[in-house]
Amino acid sequence: MKDPFVTEVRKYRMEHTKKFNFNIHAICNDLMKYQEELYATSEIDKNKRFANKSLQPTLLKCFNR
């Protein structure tokens, strides 16, 4: 039995992946750029947004070289 939500997420993920020719570094850079734009337009207090700075870096930061 296929879950329609999972199918839809996989469809859009594959479209996004193809857009960057399956290059994981380009995909991560695009996601980080999107995240920065999202926070720049939000009302989130920038000092409180990263409460876990001392913890291990996220997966996206690991791929950013």
Secondary structure, DSSP 8 states (H G I E B T S, - for coil): ---HHHHHHHHHHHHHHHHTTT-HHHHHHHHHHHHHHHHHTS---TTTTTTTTTS---HHHHH--
